[in-house]
Amino acid sequence: MCGIAGIMPLTEGAPVVPGALRRMAGALAHRGPDDEAFLELPDIALASRRLSIVGLPDGRQPMCNEDRSIWVAFNGELFDFRETRQDLVVRGHQLRTYCDTEIIAHLYEDHGENFLEHLRGQFALALWDQHRRLLLLARDRIGICPLFWTRQRTSDGEYLLFASEIKALLASRMVRVAPDRRGLNHVFTFLALPGPVTCFKGVEALLPGRYLKVHAGGADRGCSVDERIHWEMDFPDQGDEERGRSVEQLTDEFQSLMLKAVERRLRADVPVVSYLSGGVDSSLTAALAAHVRGSPVPTFTVAIQERGLNEGAAALALARWLKSPPSVVDCGVEHVVDNYPELIRAAEAPVADTSCAALLMLARRVHAEGYKVALTGEGADEWLAGYSWFKIHRLLSVVKMLPGGPLSEEAHRMFLRIHGLPRFPRQLTRQYREALEGDNAWLELYGMVGTSRLLFFNRDMRELALREVPFDDLKLNRQRMRRWHPFNRSIYIGGRIMLPGHLLASKGDRVAMNSSVETRYPFLDEEVVDFTARLDPRWKMRGLRDKYLLRCLAQRWLPPKVAWRRKFMFVAPFDSFHRQGSRRPAWIDQLLSKEMLERSGYFDAAAVAFWRNASSRYRRGSYARMAIEVGLVGVLATQIWHHTYIDGMLADLPSLARSPVQA
């Protein structure tokens, strides 16, 4: 992994601002501490910060083709680059390095814009075609690697800026810094930022599977910026799913694909380690990696210091079973609290999932022990229905079949009424369901948590939440959704919202690359994704047994109690941030004070004060308390974000905000 950035004048003759590109690269130093390089041409300026993993001696970017007419800045890994490189050489291309970046320019020579169909891996890239004065910005299929862009106008003209992280855009000093309240509404709706909307006005996230085609302006024509699709998540039409073969045959095929996916992700010129939680996904990944490599891989585990949630003992037992050298990071609620400001700075957005702080610490340990690459098990829960909302939805579907018709919405509203929680208007909830083409398992849980917007938003933010349908911003493929099995529609929403918007972002790339660690995802291999997409839902959930086919595979490689172990989720409750006396950091009370809540302008200070004291009247673990506490963590996280990036005057914490604040 690396960090990339660039500036492209969209106005003919507009100069690149002196020093802007180097400031952008400097803001990405944590993504690429090993090297930096620049390309500055009249029409384009590209920067790269390098984390050396493949092609250690000759991987400096940006890279070009033979006649230097095509240039590439690249963040990520192409796992089949050795085979592709050999094929290019056979076809007459002259390659000078053994780095995967170089093959991109030559694939573009052969295939034009269709070169993206030939890339296998995780990536965000910028390709400049000097002859056509054309810039292509592209992101991988699933959204593992981030890429942000913005159009800005200065006194010299209009510019397009892009970077791996938003802080690099801000470092250019060409971007007006202001909050986008739509993005904050997305955070409280989805507990994620799936894009293209961000929390910064005028800054967009390039969506997974998309690319921007940017033509430089000229005397005879203006510039153009067009978004195109190079890949979309898809499922078979309902009734055409894979269902006819035996469990043994399907497990054999799944095993073959996973072994190849793991083998590809072990390719590196530096050692590769594995995260190990003790759950089935990461455990199977570590076991397959040991088999492929012929020896155990070092494992890294977070030990949550919370009763009933500490998977450290299970992970250590499995590490011993795998004969893997383990490293354990202890994480208590005090560690979560102390690391939260750094988490928000790394994520560049409010993060209500407290477990992200634990993964921030885990990546820090990986880096401290001298490693750069870690395998993880993310993706299995998305493609094979590993989350609790699938079970909730299945149970509620039984209720809907009773005489009298569908009751889930009425039951949901009654539950909120009984617990004194606010309810969205019926018309808006109907609009949500229409946007998702019907009932969706994802809504059963996150729709409940999303009610926290009505608890904590001030009048202006509440009006926004009651007026807009955030799903309309997601660019969902509704035409295809109508043809899928409803179960696959739920998988699609998780894969569109939670995966790129949270698990691969604030719980993946951002916390890992904050410590210069690249994470790799065998379950997100192109062939594995295609295979799981075509499976009949019964292979994903059997009764209330989640990830059924995965568990059938896991029992070939792991002890049965691991293969069939239920999923645990760690979320530190809000009272972790509400420690009494001198143990509570002063910045918490500062950020949640009436004065600072009114200064940032998003929340109802009286409501925040009330629920800080009243949330404990609900039973811990109940949905009502979860909605309240996730909302309170979201309020605190938003205040940290605002202080870090927008204002800088809310608390005694470091801030990246410039003074005076640009609005």
C-alpha positions in Angstrom: 0.0 0.0 0.0 1.0 3.6 -0.6 -0.5 7.0 -0.6 -1.1 8.9 -3.8 -2.1 12.5 -4.5 -2.4 14.9 -7.4 -3.5 18.2 -8.8 -4.9 18.7 -12.3 -5.7 22.2 -13.7 -9.1 22.2 -15.3 -8.6 25.7 -16.6 -6.2 26.1 -19.6 -2.9 27.6 -18.4 -3.7 27.6 -14.7 -0.5 26.9 -12.8 -0.1 24.3 -10.1 0.3 26.2 -6.8 3.9 26.0 -5.6 4.4 23.7 -2.7 0.8 22.3 -2.7 1.7 18.9 -4.0 4.5 18.4 -1.5 2.3 19.4 1.3 -0.2 16.8 0.2 2.4 14.1 0.1 3.7 15.1 3.5 0.2 14.6 4.9 0.3 11.0 3.6 3.7 10.1 5.1 2.2 7.5 7.4 0.9 5.7 4.3 4.3 5.6 2.7 7.2 6.1 5.1 9.8 4.4 2.9 10.0 6.9 -0.1 8.4 9.8 -1.9 8.5 10.9 -5.5 6.8 13.4 -7.7 5.9 14.1 -11.3 5.2 17.7 -12.3 4.1 18.4 -15.8 2.2 21.4 -17.2 -1.1 19.5 -17.2 -0.7 17.3 -14.2 1.1 16.9 -10.9 1.3 13.5 -9.2 2.8 12.5 -5.9 3.4 9.1 -4.3 4.4 8.0 -0.8 5.6 4.5 -0.8 5.3 1.6 1.7 7.7 -0.9 0.1 6.2 -4.4 -0.1 6.8 -5.6 -3.6 9.8 -4.7 -5.9 11.7 -3.3 -3.0 14.7 -1.9 -5.0 12.9 -0.5 -8.0 9.4 0.4 -7.0 9.6 4.2 -7.0 6.5 5.9 -8.5 5.0 7.5 -10.5 5.9 5.0 -13.2 5.7 5.2 -17.0 5.6 3.3 -20.2 8.5 3.1 -22.7 8.0 6.5 -24.3 7.0 8.2 -21.1 3.6 9.2 -22.5 1.6 7.2 -19.8 2.2 7.8 -16.1 0.7 5.9 -13.1 0.6 6.6 -9.4 -0.7 3.5 -7.6 -1.9 2.6 -4.1 -2.4 -1.1 -3.5 -1.4 -4.6 -4.7 -2.0 -6.5 -7.9 -1.7 -10.1 -6.8 -1.3 -11.6 -10.2 1.2 -9.1 -11.5 4.0 -11.7 -12.0 1.8 -13.7 -14.5 0.6 -10.5 -16.1 4.1 -9.1 -16.4 5.3 -12.2 -18.1 2.4 -12.1 -20.5 3.2 -8.4 -21.3 6.9 -9.3 -22.0 5.8 -12.0 -24.4 3.7 -9.5 -26.2 6.7 -7.2 -26.7 6.4 -4.7 -23.9 9.6 -3.6 -22.3 9.4 -3.6 -18.5 12.2 -2.2 -16.4 11.1 -3.1 -12.9 9.6 -5.9 -10.9 6.9 -3.7 -9.3 3.2 -4.2 -10.0 2.7 -0.5 -10.7 4.5 -0.7 -14.0 2.2 -3.2 -15.6 -0.7 -0.8 -15.4 0.7 1.6 -18.0 1.3 -1.3 -20.4 -2.2 -2.8 -19.8 -3.6 0.6 -20.6 -1.6 0.6 -23.9 -3.1 -2.7 -24.9 -6.7 -2.3 -23.6 -7.4 1.4 -23.2 -10.0 2.2 -20.5 -10.9 -1.5 -20.4 -7.5 -2.1 -18.7 -9.4 -2.0 -15.4 -11.1 -5.3 -16.2 -7.6 -6.9 -16.2 -6.6 -5.7 -12.7 -6.9 -8.3 -9.9 -6.3 -7.0 -6.4 -6.9 -4.0 -4.2 -6.1 -0.6 -5.5 -6.7 3.1 -6.1 -4.8 4.6 -9.0 -4.2 7.7 -11.1 -3.3 7.2 -14.8 -2.2 10.1 -17.0 -2.3 9.8 -20.8 -0.2 12.7 -22.1 -1.2 12.3 -25.7 -4.9 12.5 -24.9 -4.5 14.9 -21.9 -6.6 12.4 -20.1 -6.6 11.5 -16.4 -8.2 8.3 -15.1 -8.9 7.9 -11.4 -10.0 4.4 -10.4 -10.8 2.3 -7.3 -10.9 -1.5 -6.9 -14.1 -3.5 -7.1 -14.9 -3.7 -3.4 -13.4 -0.5 -2.1 -10.4 -1.7 -0.1 -8.2 1.3 -1.0 -9.6 4.8 -0.6 -9.6 7.7 -3.0 -11.1 11.1 -2.6 -11.5 14.0 -5.0 -12.7 17.6 -5.2 -13.1 20.4 -7.7 -11.9 23.8 -6.4 -11.8 27.2 -7.9 -9.1 29.8 -7.0 -8.1 33.1 -8.4 -6.0 31.3 -11.0 -8.8 29.0 -12.2 -10.4 25.7 -11.5 -8.6 22.6 -10.3 -9.3 18.9 -9.6 -7.4 17.5 -6.6 -7.3 13.9 -5.5 -5.7 11.9 -2.7 -5.8 8.7 -0.7 -6.9 10.6 2.3 -8.9 13.8 2.8 -6.2 15.3 5.1 -3.9 15.5 2.0 -6.6 17.5 0.2 -6.8 19.9 3.1 -3.0 20.1 3.3 -2.9 21.6 -0.2 -4.5 24.8 1.2 -6.6 25.0 -2.0 -9.7 23.3 -0.4 -12.2 25.3 1.5 -12.9 23.5 4.7 -16.5 23.2 5.8 -18.7 20.4 7.1 -21.2 18.6 4.9 -24.2 17.9 7.1 -25.5 15.3 4.7 -22.4 13.3 5.6 -23.0 13.6 9.3 -26.6 12.4 8.6 -25.2 9.4 6.8 -22.9 8.6 9.8 -25.9 8.5 12.1 -28.1 6.6 9.5 -25.6 4.0 8.4 -23.0 4.0 11.2 -20.7 4.3 8.1 -19.8 6.6 5.3 -20.4 4.5 2.2 -19.8 7.4 -0.2 -19.8 9.4 -2.4 -20.8 11.8 0.3 -18.2 12.7 2.9 -18.3 14.9 6.0 -16.5 17.6 4.1 -18.4 19.9 1.7 -17.3 19.6 -1.9 -15.2 16.4 -1.2 -16.4 13.1 -2.6 -15.2 9.5 -2.2 -14.8 7.7 -5.5 -17.1 4.7 -5.2 -15.9 1.1 -5.4 -15.8 -0.3 -8.9 -15.9 3.2 -10.4 -13.5 5.5 -12.2 -13.4 9.2 -13.1 -12.5 10.1 -16.6 -11.1 13.7 -16.6 -10.3 15.5 -19.9 -8.1 18.6 -19.5 -9.6 21.8 -20.9 -8.2 23.4 -24.0 -8.7 26.4 -26.2 -11.3 24.6 -28.3 -13.2 22.9 -25.5 -13.8 22.9 -21.8 -12.8 20.3 -19.3 -15.0 17.3 -18.5 -15.3 15.1 -15.4 -17.3 11.9 -15.9 -17.9 9.0 -13.6 -17.9 5.5 -15.2 -18.5 2.0 -13.8 -16.0 -0.8 -14.4 -17.5 -3.4 -12.0 -20.8 -3.7 -10.1 -21.8 -6.2 -7.4 -24.4 -8.6 -8.9 -26.3 -11.7 -8.0 -28.3 -14.3 -10.1 -32.0 -13.6 -10.8 -34.1 -15.1 -8.1 -34.5 -18.8 -8.8 -31.2 -19.1 -10.7 -28.9 -19.4 -7.7 -26.5 -22.3 -7.3 -28.3 -24.9 -5.3 -28.2 -28.4 -6.9 -24.9 -29.8 -5.9 -23.9 -31.6 -2.7 -22.3 -29.8 0.3 -19.1 -31.8 -0.4 -18.8 -30.6 -3.9 -19.5 -27.0 -3.0 -17.1 -27.1 -0.1 -14.4 -28.5 -2.4 -14.8 -25.6 -4.8 -14.9 -23.1 -2.0 -11.7 -24.6 -0.5 -9.9 -24.5 -3.9 -10.8 -20.8 -4.3 -9.8 -19.8 -0.8 -6.5 -21.6 -1.0 -5.7 -19.7 -4.2 -6.9 -16.4 -2.7 -4.7 -16.9 0.4 -1.7 -17.9 -1.8 -2.0 -14.7 -3.8 -2.2 -12.6 -0.7 1.0 -14.2 0.8 2.9 -12.8 -2.2 5.3 -10.1 -0.9 8.9 -9.3 -0.6 8.4 -8.8 3.1 7.0 -11.1 5.8 3.2 -11.5 6.0 1.3 -12.0 9.3 -2.3 -12.6 10.2 -4.9 -11.1 12.5 -6.5 -13.8 14.7 -9.6 -13.1 16.8 -10.5 -16.7 17.7 -13.5 -16.5 15.4 -14.0 -18.7 12.4 -13.1 -16.1 9.7 -9.7 -15.1 10.9 -8.9 -18.6 12.2 -9.6 -20.2 8.8 -7.5 -17.5 7.1 -4.5 -18.2 9.4 -4.9 -22.0 9.0 -5.0 -21.8 5.2 -2.0 -19.4 5.2 0.0 -21.8 7.3 -0.9 -24.6 4.9 0.0 -22.6 1.8 3.3 -21.3 3.2 4.3 -24.7 4.7 4.9 -23.1 8.1 2.8 -21.1 10.6 2.4 -17.4 10.2 2.8 -15.0 13.1 -0.6 -14.0 14.5 -1.8 -10.8 16.2 -4.8 -10.7 18.6 -6.7 -8.1 20.5 -7.6 -9.3 24.0 -10.7 -7.3 25.1 -10.7 -6.7 28.8 -14.5 -7.1 29.1 -16.3 -10.0 30.7 -17.7 -12.4 28.0 -15.9 -10.6 25.2 -12.3 -11.5 25.7 -11.4 -13.7 22.7 -7.7 -13.6 23.6 -7.8 -17.0 25.4 -9.5 -18.7 22.4 -7.1 -17.0 20.0 -4.1 -18.0 22.0 -5.4 -21.6 22.2 -5.8 -21.7 18.4 -2.4 -20.1 17.8 -0.9 -22.9 19.9 -2.9 -25.4 17.8 -1.6 -23.8 14.6 1.9 -23.6 16.1 1.9 -19.9 15.3 3.9 -17.3 17.2 1.2 -15.1 18.9 1.3 -11.5 19.9 -1.5 -10.2 22.1 -2.6 -6.6 22.6 -4.6 -6.0 25.8 -7.5 -3.5 25.2 -9.7 -2.3 28.0 -12.3 0.4 28.0 -9.7 2.9 29.1 -7.6 2.2 26.0 -10.6 2.7 23.8 -11.2 6.1 25.4 -7.6 7.2 25.3 -7.2 6.3 21.6 -10.5 7.8 20.3 -9.1 11.2 19.3 -6.4 9.4 17.2 -9.0 7.1 15.7 -11.1 10.1 14.5 -8.1 11.8 13.1 -7.2 8.7 11.2 -10.7 8.0 10.0 -11.4 11.6 9.0 -15.0 11.1 10.1 -17.0 10.4 13.2 -16.8 6.7 14.2 -19.4 5.3 16.5 -18.0 1.7 16.6 -15.7 1.7 19.6 -14.0 -1.6 18.5 -12.1 0.4 15.8 -9.9 1.8 18.6 -8.8 -1.7 19.4 -7.8 -2.4 15.8 -5.9 0.9 15.8 -3.9 -0.5 18.6 -3.5 -3.8 16.9 -2.0 -2.3 13.8 0.3 -0.2 16.0 1.7 -3.4 17.5 2.1 -5.0 14.0 4.2 -2.0 13.0 6.2 -2.0 16.2 7.2 -5.6 15.7 8.6 -4.8 12.3 5.8 -6.1 10.0 4.0 -4.3 7.1 1.4 -6.8 5.8 -1.4 -8.6 7.7 -4.1 -11.0 6.4 -7.6 -10.5 7.9 -11.0 -12.3 7.7 -13.2 -9.3 6.7 -15.7 -10.1 3.9 -17.0 -13.4 5.1 -19.7 -11.9 7.2 -20.8 -9.8 4.3 -21.0 -12.4 1.6 -22.1 -15.3 3.8 -24.6 -13.6 6.1 -22.6 -13.6 9.4 -24.3 -10.7 11.1 -27.1 -10.7 13.7 -29.5 -8.7 11.5 -29.9 -11.7 9.2 -31.1 -13.8 12.1 -33.4 -11.0 13.4 -34.9 -10.6 9.9 -35.5 -14.3 9.6 -37.2 -14.4 13.0 -39.4 -11.4 12.0 -40.2 -13.0 8.7 -42.1 -15.7 10.6 -44.2 -13.0 12.3 -45.0 -11.6 8.9 -46.4 -14.9 7.8 -49.0 -14.9 10.5 -52.6 -14.0 9.8 -53.0 -10.2 9.6 -50.1 -9.5 7.3 -46.7 -7.8 8.0 -46.2 -6.7 11.5 -42.5 -5.9 11.7 -42.9 -2.2 11.1 -45.8 -1.9 13.6 -43.8 -4.0 16.1 -40.8 -1.7 15.6 -42.9 1.4 16.2 -44.6 0.0 19.2 -41.2 -1.0 20.7 -40.0 2.6 20.3 -43.2 4.0 21.7 -43.0 1.8 24.8 -39.4 2.8 25.5 -40.0 6.5 25.0 -37.9 6.7 21.8 -38.9 8.9 18.9 -40.2 7.5 15.6 -39.7 8.6 12.0 -42.8 9.5 10.0 -44.4 6.5 8.3 -43.9 8.2 4.9 -40.1 8.4 5.4 -39.8 4.8 6.5 -41.8 3.8 3.4 -39.4 5.8 1.3 -36.5 3.9 2.9 -38.0 0.6 2.0 -38.8 1.7 -1.5 -35.2 2.8 -2.0 -34.2 -0.8 -0.9 -36.8 -2.4 -3.1 -38.7 -3.9 -0.1 -37.9 -5.2 3.4 -34.2 -5.5 4.1 -32.5 -7.3 7.0 -30.0 -4.5 7.3 -32.8 -2.1 8.3 -34.0 -4.3 11.2 -31.0 -3.4 13.3 -29.6 -0.2 11.8 -33.0 1.4 11.3 -33.4 1.1 15.1 -30.0 2.6 15.8 -30.7 5.4 13.3 -33.5 6.7 15.5 -30.7 8.3 17.6 -30.8 11.1 15.1 -34.1 12.2 16.4 -32.8 12.0 20.0 -29.7 14.1 19.6 -29.8 16.3 16.5 -30.7 19.9 16.9 -33.6 21.4 14.9 -31.7 22.1 11.7 -30.1 18.6 11.6 -33.4 17.0 12.5 -35.1 18.8 9.7 -32.4 17.4 7.4 -32.9 13.9 8.7 -36.7 14.1 8.2 -36.4 15.6 4.7 -33.7 13.4 3.0 -33.5 9.7 2.1 -29.8 8.9 2.5 -30.2 5.7 0.4 -30.8 7.9 -2.6 -27.2 9.1 -2.4 -25.8 5.5 -2.7 -26.4 5.0 -6.4 -27.9 1.6 -5.8 -28.5 -0.6 -8.8 -32.3 -0.8 -8.2 -33.1 -2.3 -11.6 -31.0 -5.3 -10.8 -32.1 -5.4 -7.1 -35.7 -6.1 -8.2 -34.6 -9.4 -9.8 -32.6 -10.8 -6.8 -33.7 -13.0 -4.0 -34.6 -10.7 -1.0 -31.8 -12.3 1.0 -29.3 -11.2 -1.6 -30.7 -7.7 -1.5 -29.8 -7.6 2.2 -26.3 -8.9 1.4 -25.9 -6.2 -1.3 -26.8 -3.4 1.1 -24.2 -4.7 3.7 -21.7 -4.9 0.9 -22.5 -1.5 -0.4 -22.7 0.3 3.0 -20.9 -1.4 5.8 -18.0 -3.0 3.8 -16.5 0.1 2.0 -18.0 2.6 4.4 -16.8 1.2 7.7 -15.2 -2.2 7.8 -12.7 -1.5 5.0 -12.3 2.2 6.1 -12.5 3.2 9.7 -12.0 -0.4 10.8 -9.6 -1.4 7.9 -7.4 0.8 5.8 -7.5 4.0 7.9 -6.6 2.4 11.2 -4.0 0.0 9.6 -2.3 2.6 7.4 -2.2 5.0 10.3 0.6 2.7 11.4 1.9 1.9 7.9 0.4 -1.5 7.8 -1.3 -3.0 4.7 -4.3 -5.3 5.3 -5.2 -8.0 2.8 -8.5 -9.8 2.5 -8.8 -13.4 1.0 -12.6 -13.4 1.4 -12.7 -10.3 -1.0 -10.8 -12.1 -3.7 -12.6 -11.6 -7.1 -13.2 -15.3 -7.6 -14.3 -15.9 -4.0 -16.8 -13.0 -4.3 -18.2 -14.3 -7.6 -18.6 -17.8 -6.1 -20.4 -16.7 -3.0 -22.6 -14.3 -4.9 -24.1 -17.1 -7.0 -24.8 -19.4 -4.1 -28.4 -20.1 -3.1 -29.2 -18.4 0.3 -29.5 -21.8 2.0 -25.7 -22.2 1.7 -25.3 -18.9 3.4 -27.8 -19.3 6.2 -29.3 -22.7 7.2 -32.1 -22.1 9.7 -30.4 -19.6 12.1 -26.9 -21.0 11.4 -24.9 -18.3 9.7 -22.1 -18.7 7.2 -23.1 -22.3 6.7 -20.8 -23.3 3.8 -17.9 -21.4 5.4 -18.3 -23.4 8.6 -18.5 -26.6 6.6 -15.1 -25.7 5.1 -13.7 -24.5 8.4 -14.4 -27.9 10.1 -11.9 -29.4 7.7 -9.1 -27.1 8.9 -10.0 -26.1 12.5 -11.2 -27.7 15.7 -15.1 -28.1 15.6 -15.7 -25.7 18.5 -13.9 -23.0 16.5 -15.6 -23.9 13.2 -19.1 -23.6 14.7 -18.3 -20.9 17.2 -20.9 -18.0 17.2 -19.8 -14.5 16.4 -18.9 -12.1 19.2 -19.0 -8.3 18.8 -17.2 -5.8 21.0 -18.7 -2.4 21.4 -17.6 -0.4 24.5 -20.7 1.2 26.0 -20.9 5.0 26.3 -20.4 4.8 30.0 -16.8 3.8 29.2 -16.5 7.5 28.2 -18.3 8.6 31.4 -15.7 7.5 34.0 -16.0 9.4 37.2 -13.7 11.9 38.8 -10.1 12.4 37.7 -10.0 9.3 35.6 -12.3 10.9 33.0 -10.3 12.9 30.4 -11.1 16.6 30.6 -11.8 16.7 26.8 -14.9 14.6 27.1 -16.7 17.1 29.3 -15.4 20.0 27.2 -16.7 18.5 24.0 -20.1 17.6 25.5 -20.6 20.9 27.3 -23.5 23.1 26.3 -21.2 25.8 25.0 -19.3 23.5 22.7 -22.3 21.6 21.5 -23.9 24.9 20.5 -20.6 26.1 18.9 -20.3 23.1 16.6 -24.0 23.4 15.8 -25.2 19.8 15.2 -26.8 18.6 18.5 -29.4 19.5 21.0 -27.3 20.2 24.1 -30.2 19.6 26.5 -31.0 16.2 25.0 -27.3 15.1 25.2 -27.2 16.1 28.8 -30.4 14.3 29.6 -29.4 11.0 27.9 -25.9 11.0 29.4 -27.5 10.6 32.7 -30.6 8.6 31.8 -29.3 5.9 29.4 -28.5 3.6 32.4 -32.2 3.1 33.1 -32.4 0.7 30.1 -31.0 -2.8 30.5 -27.5 -3.1 29.1 -27.6 -5.1 25.9 -31.1 -4.0 25.0 -31.7 -2.4 21.6 -33.0 0.7 23.3 -29.9 1.2 25.3 -27.7 0.3 22.3 -29.5 3.0 20.2 -28.9 5.6 22.9 -25.3 4.7 23.6 -24.3 4.4 20.0 -25.9 7.8 19.4 -24.0 9.3 22.4 -20.7 7.9 21.1 -21.6 9.3 17.7 -22.2 12.7 19.3 -18.8 12.6 21.0 -17.1 11.3 17.9 -18.6 14.1 15.8 -17.4 16.7 18.3 -13.9 15.2 18.1 -14.1 15.3 14.3 -15.3 18.9 14.3 -12.5 20.0 16.7 -9.9 18.1 14.7 -10.7 19.3 11.2 -13.2 22.2 11.3 -12.7 24.4 14.4 -9.9 23.5 16.8 -11.4 25.4 19.7 -13.7 22.9 21.3 -11.3 21.1 23.6 -7.7 20.6 24.9 -6.9 18.2 22.1 -4.6 18.5 19.0 -6.2 19.9 15.9 -5.5 20.0 12.2 -7.9 22.8 11.7 -6.5 26.0 10.2 -7.1 29.4 11.7 -9.2 31.2 10.8 -11.7 28.5 9.9 -12.8 28.6 6.3 -16.5 28.3 5.9 
